[in-house]
């Protein structure tokens, strides 16, 4: 009689966070640029117990948008971050207006 062993493997849960190295790879930004944005408070990653940064996927999209605007309009880092903040604010307000219009 053959006894077959059943192995149950669990797949790690997909994380909503990405590491500093993954962020660099996905954005192409230099570590000093990311560091400056962290110091400015423009992005606020979580810190692990090993003192490493973990970023949200929304940070990734913000950084890609920042780099695209910075490159396309040849803006300094601070100027591009202000533009991204304003674009996000406009998007938020336009969504609020749509919601209010639906209620009328």
N, C-alpha and C positions, 0 to 999 in steps of 0.2 A: 504494500500500500504506500503510495507516494503522498507525502504531505507537502503541500505547497504553502509557502510562506507569503503572507500578504504584507506588502509594504505600503504604508500610507505616507505619502509625501505631501507636505503642505507648502503651498506657494506663498511667499511673503506677500503681504497686502501691498498694493500699489500705493506709493506715497504721493502726497500732494506737495511735497517739498523736494527741492533739488540742492545738491551740494555746490560749493563754490566752484569746484573744477567743472562740474556739469554746466553751470551757468556761464563760465568763461567759454567753454567749448561751443555752447549754443548761441552765444551772442558775439563772440570774437572780441569782447572788450578786454582791455588791459586790466590787470588786477588793481593798479593804482586808481583807475577811473572808477571801478566798482567801490573801492575804499573811500574815495572822495564822496560818492553818492551816499554811502552809508553814514559818513561823518556829517553830511548835510541833512540827514534824516529823510532823504528822498525815497530811499528804500530802507526797510527795517527788518532785516533777517532775524530769525531765531538763532540763539546760540545753544550748542549742544554742551553736554558735560565735558567733552573733550576740547571745548573752546573753539569749535568749528562753526561756520555759518551754514544755515539752511534757509533757502529762499523759497518763496511761494511761486507757483507757476505764473501768477499775475505779475510778479516782479520781472519775470522773463519777458513777457509781452511789453511791459512798460520800458524795459531796457532796450528791446529791439526797436520800439517806436522812437525812443530817445536817440539812438544811434543813427537811425534813418533820417530823422529831422536834422540832427547835427551835421551829418554828411551832406545831405541835399542842399541845405541852406548855409552851410559853412559857418555854423554858430559855435560859440564856446559852450562848454559843458553846462554852465549855469543858465545861460540863455536858452538852450535846448530843453533843459529841465522845466523852466518856466512855461515854455510853449506847450510841452506835454501836459503839464498841470492844467493849463487853460483849456486845452482840447478835451481833457477828461471832464473838466467842470462844465463845459458846453454840452458834452454828451449827456451828463447827468441832468442838467437843466432841461434839455430837449425831451428827455424821457419823462421828466416830471410834468412838463407841459402836455405831452401826449396823454398821460394818465389823467390829468385834470380835464382835458377835452373829452375824454371818454365818459367822465362823470357828468358832464353837462347834457 
